[in-house]
Amino acid sequence: MKTIAVIRVRGQLDVNPKTRKALELLGLKKKHSCRIMPWNSYTQGQVHQIKDFVAWGEINAETIEKLLEKKEIKDAKKTAQQIIDGKTVLQKPVFNLHPPIKGFPRKGIRQPASRGGALGFNKNFDQLLRRML
């Protein structure tokens, strides 16, 4: 099973009420908040609904470990591997991050990643996430 991270990239202005509710259900209430979750049919549906406000991608154990260290969770390396294997789910899965060092990709936060922006599925998601730690 894949493990993904979702980062809210855009703010709260002009958000459809259904989209706002989906963002709140995932815990992404403010800009630059991140959540780690398994990739399943529920997650896929939620991410599809909020695709114009978030960036997401696969995440590896090293990046999860750095996020857990930021949140000061004991035994971060073991917990990160358990999250990747699907054996553990975090009690408080939302992380508040900084804006990325050296900014978002060249087209900014209004274009999808396929056009050079930050929105949607990112192949280089780990790099973006590490710049935000």
N, C-alpha and C positions, 0 to 999 in steps of 0.2 A: 504494500500500500504506500502511495506517495504521501509525503508531508509537504505542505505548502505554507507560505507566509503571505499575508495580505496586508498592505500598507495603504492607509487612506492618504491620498495625495492632494485632493482638492477640499476646499472649505465647505461651509454650510449654506451659502447663498444659492438661491434658485434650485433647491433640491426637491424633487417630486416627493410627496408624502409616503408613497410606497417604498421608494428608494431610501428615504430617511429611516423608515421603520426597519428595513433590512440592515442598514448600517448599524442601528442601535442593537439589533438582535445579535450581530457579530461582535459588538462591543467597540466598534470603531466610531466613537462619538466625536472625536476631534482630529484635526489635521496632524499628520505624522504619527498616528497611532498604528501599532502593528499587532497582528495576531497570528499565532501558529496553530494550524489545524490539519487533520487528515483530509485527503482528497477523496470525497465520496459523492453520492448523488445529491445529498442535501447541500453540501458545500458548493458543489458545482452550480446548483440552481441559484444560491444566494450570490455567488460571485458573478454570475451572468447578469443578475439584476442590478448590481452596483458597479458594473465594469467601467462606467464613465467617471468614477470617482476614486478608483483604487488601482494600484499596481500589484501584481502577484506573480509568484513563480515558485519553482521547487527550491527547497532549502536543504543544505547538508548539515551533518552533525556538528561540524566545527562552528558554523555560524550560530546554530542553536545554542551551543555551549557558550559563545560570547554573549548572547542575549541573556542567558541564565546567570552568567557572572555579573552582568550589569544589574540584574534584579537581586543579586546576592543570595542565590539559592545554593545550598550546600551540595557538594558532590555533583557539580554541573556536568561533568563529562559523562558520568553514568546515566544521569537523567536525560541528557541529550540523546544518547543512544537508545534509551527506552522509548523516547518520543518517536524517533525514526522508525523503530520496530513496531510501533503501535501498541505498546504495552502500558504506557502511561499517558494521562492527559493532565495538563497543568490546571491547578485550581484557579489561578488568576492568569489567564493566557494573554492579556493585553499588555503591550510594552509601549511606553511613550518614548519616541525617538527625537533626535535633532534633525533639522533640515540637512540634506546631504552636503558634505564638503565638496567644493567645486561645482555645486548646483546639480540640477536635474539634467537629463540629456538635452541636446541642442534645441529640440523643438518644444521643450517645456512640458507643462502638465495638462495641456489641452489637446494634444495629439496622441494617438495610440503608439505603442512601442514599434509596431510594424512600419510606421512612418517617421520614426526617429524621436518620438516623444517618450513619456513615462507611463501612460495609462495602459491598462490591460496586462496580458501575459508578457513577461519579460524573460528573454533567454539569459541575460546577464543580471538576473535579479540579485544574486549573492553579492555582486560588486556594489550595487545600489544600496543594499541593506547594510553592508559593512561601512560604507561612507556615512551612513546615518547613525552609527553607534557612538 
